[in-house]
Amino acid sequence: MPLHNGFALYFGGGIFLSSYDYGPYRYKIDGVWYVERRGIPYFGIEGVLGADYYIPNTPVVLGLDLRPRFFNVVYPYLWDAGLNVRYEF
């Protein structure tokens, strides 16, 4: 959605599938130490809300976006944010 003086808002969403690695996991059996990496798959939905600033007379765009996430596992980060600089051809 274009706004005034080079600013624009955008929004959207989607689903994702990933894996979280919480290793290495160390354990001892009969005096021998073992090291194992364990990962758990997870999935969820994610939204995005952002703002862009198109710098006048240049192909450079600055942006900021916020992404709320909802997982199928307990994960401490329910929000993500990002700053970006893009070059448009």
Phi and psi in degrees as GROMACS dihedral restraints (atoms count N, CA, C in turn):
[ dihedral_restraints ]
;  ai    aj    ak    al  type     phi  dphi    fc
    3     4     5     6     1   -65.8    20    10
    4     5     6     7     1   140.9    20    10
    6     7     8     9     1  -113.6    20    10
    7     8     9    10     1  -144.9    20    10
    9    10    11    12     1  -103.7    20    10
   10    11    12    13     1   144.4    20    10
   12    13    14    15     1    58.5    20    10
   13    14    15    16     1    45.1    20    10
   15    16    17    18     1    87.9    20    10
   16    17    18    19     1     1.0    20    10
   18    19    20    21     1   -92.3    20    10
   19    20    21    22     1   148.2    20    10
   21    22    23    24     1  -147.1    20    10
   22    23    24    25     1   147.9    20    10
   24    25    26    27     1  -109.2    20    10
   25    26    27    28     1   149.0    20    10
   27    28    29    30     1  -141.8    20    10
   28    29    30    31     1   157.3    20    10
   30    31    32    33     1  -153.1    20    10
   31    32    33    34     1   159.8    20    10
   33    34    35    36     1   178.5    20    10
   34    35    36    37     1  -166.0    20    10
   36    37    38    39     1  -176.0    20    10
   37    38    39    40     1   175.4    20    10
   39    40    41    42     1   179.6    20    10
   40    41    42    43     1  -170.5    20    10
   42    43    44    45     1  -116.4    20    10
   43    44    45    46     1   160.0    20    10
   45    46    47    48     1  -145.1    20    10
   46    47    48    49     1   158.9    20    10
   48    49    50    51     1  -136.5    20    10
   49    50    51    52     1   131.6    20    10
   51    52    53    54     1  -153.0    20    10
   52    53    54    55     1  -174.1    20    10
   54    55    56    57     1  -137.0    20    10
   55    56    57    58     1   138.0    20    10
   57    58    59    60     1  -110.9    20    10
   58    59    60    61     1   121.0    20    10
   60    61    62    63     1   -97.1    20    10
   61    62    63    64     1   117.0    20    10
   63    64    65    66     1  -112.7    20    10
   64    65    66    67     1    29.2    20    10
   66    67    68    69     1   -90.7    20    10
   67    68    69    70     1  -177.6    20    10
   69    70    71    72     1   -80.0    20    10
   70    71    72    73     1   147.9    20    10
   72    73    74    75     1  -106.7    20    10
   73    74    75    76     1   122.3    20    10
   75    76    77    78     1  -110.0    20    10
   76    77    78    79     1   136.7    20    10
   78    79    80    81     1  -148.4    20    10
   79    80    81    82     1   161.5    20    10
   81    82    83    84     1  -124.5    20    10
   82    83    84    85     1   127.9    20    10
   84    85    86    87     1  -128.8    20    10
   85    86    87    88     1   123.3    20    10
   87    88    89    90     1    50.6    20    10
   88    89    90    91     1    43.1    20    10
   90    91    92    93     1    80.4    20    10
   91    92    93    94     1    -0.1    20    10
   93    94    95    96     1  -108.5    20    10
   94    95    96    97     1   129.1    20    10
   96    97    98    99     1   -87.4    20    10
   97    98    99   100     1   136.5    20    10
   99   100   101   102     1  -121.1    20    10
  100   101   102   103     1   145.2    20    10
  102   103   104   105     1  -122.8    20    10
  103   104   105   106     1   129.8    20    10
  105   106   107   108     1  -137.6    20    10
  106   107   108   109     1   137.9    20    10
  108   109   110   111     1   -99.1    20    10
  109   110   111   112     1   131.6    20    10
  111   112   113   114     1  -120.7    20    10
  112   113   114   115     1   139.6    20    10
  114   115   116   117     1  -131.7    20    10
  115   116   117   118     1   148.7    20    10
  117   118   119   120     1  -122.7    20    10
  118   119   120   121     1   134.7    20    10
  120   121   122   123     1   -77.5    20    10
  121   122   123   124     1   149.4    20    10
  123   124   125   126     1  -146.6    20    10
  124   125   126   127     1   161.5    20    10
  126   127   128   129     1  -145.2    20    10
  127   128   129   130     1   166.0    20    10
  129   130   131   132     1  -178.0    20    10
  130   131   132   133     1  -170.9    20    10
  132   133   134   135     1  -117.6    20    10
  133   134   135   136     1   152.9    20    10
  135   136   137   138     1  -141.1    20    10
  136   137   138   139     1   138.3    20    10
  138   139   140   141     1  -110.7    20    10
  139   140   141   142     1   164.9    20    10
  141   142   143   144     1  -142.8    20    10
  142   143   144   145     1   137.1    20    10
  144   145   146   147     1  -136.0    20    10
  145   146   147   148     1   124.2    20    10
  147   148   149   150     1  -145.2    20    10
  148   149   150   151     1   169.4    20    10
  150   151   152   153     1  -135.0    20    10
  151   152   153   154     1   139.8    20    10
  153   154   155   156     1  -119.7    20    10
  154   155   156   157     1   150.0    20    10
  156   157   158   159     1  -125.5    20    10
  157   158   159   160     1   115.6    20    10
  159   160   161   162     1   -87.6    20    10
  160   161   162   163     1   110.8    20    10
  162   163   164   165     1   -69.0    20    10
  163   164   165   166     1   125.4    20    10
  165   166   167   168     1   -60.1    20    10
  166   167   168   169     1   139.1    20    10
  168   169   170   171     1    63.4    20    10
  169   170   171   172     1    20.1    20    10
  171   172   173   174     1  -137.1    20    10
  172   173   174   175     1   159.9    20    10
  174   175   176   177     1   -90.0    20    10
  175   176   177   178     1    19.4    20    10
  177   178   179   180     1   -99.7    20    10
  178   179   180   181     1   135.7    20    10
  180   181   182   183     1  -126.4    20    10
  181   182   183   184     1   131.1    20    10
  183   184   185   186     1  -104.0    20    10
  184   185   186   187     1   142.8    20    10
  186   187   188   189     1  -146.6    20    10
  187   188   189   190     1   160.7    20    10
  189   190   191   192     1  -139.9    20    10
  190   191   192   193     1   131.5    20    10
  192   193   194   195     1  -136.7    20    10
  193   194   195   196     1   150.6    20    10
  195   196   197   198     1  -118.2    20    10
  196   197   198   199     1   136.9    20    10
  198   199   200   201     1  -131.8    20    10
  199   200   201   202     1   101.9    20    10
  201   202   203   204     1   -75.9    20    10
  202   203   204   205     1   141.6    20    10
  204   205   206   207     1  -130.1    20    10
  205   206   207   208     1   144.6    20    10
  207   208   209   210     1  -127.7    20    10
  208   209   210   211     1   120.0    20    10
  210   211   212   213     1  -105.8    20    10
  211   212   213   214     1   165.1    20    10
  213   214   215   216     1   -91.2    20    10
  214   215   216   217     1    -0.7    20    10
  216   217   218   219     1  -127.6    20    10
  217   218   219   220     1   165.9    20    10
  219   220   221   222     1   -77.1    20    10
  220   221   222   223     1   119.4    20    10
  222   223   224   225     1  -140.2    20    10
  223   224   225   226     1   134.6    20    10
  225   226   227   228     1   -74.4    20    10
  226   227   228   229     1   -11.7    20    10
  228   229   230   231     1  -113.4    20    10
  229   230   231   232     1   101.5    20    10
  231   232   233   234     1   -93.6    20    10
  232   233   234   235     1    -8.2    20    10
  234   235   236   237     1  -128.7    20    10
  235   236   237   238     1   149.2    20    10
  237   238   239   240     1  -138.4    20    10
  238   239   240   241     1   150.8    20    10
  240   241   242   243     1  -141.2    20    10
  241   242   243   244     1   158.4    20    10
  243   244   245   246     1  -153.0    20    10
  244   245   246   247     1   146.7    20    10
  246   247   248   249     1  -106.8    20    10
  247   248   249   250     1   142.7    20    10
  249   250   251   252     1  -142.7    20    10
  250   251   252   253     1   151.6    20    10
  252   253   254   255     1  -125.9    20    10
  253   254   255   256     1   123.0    20    10
  255   256   257   258     1  -122.5    20    10
  256   257   258   259     1   150.0    20    10
  258   259   260   261     1  -112.0    20    10
  259   260   261   262     1   120.7    20    10
  261   262   263   264     1  -102.0    20    10
  262   263   264   265     1   129.3    20    10
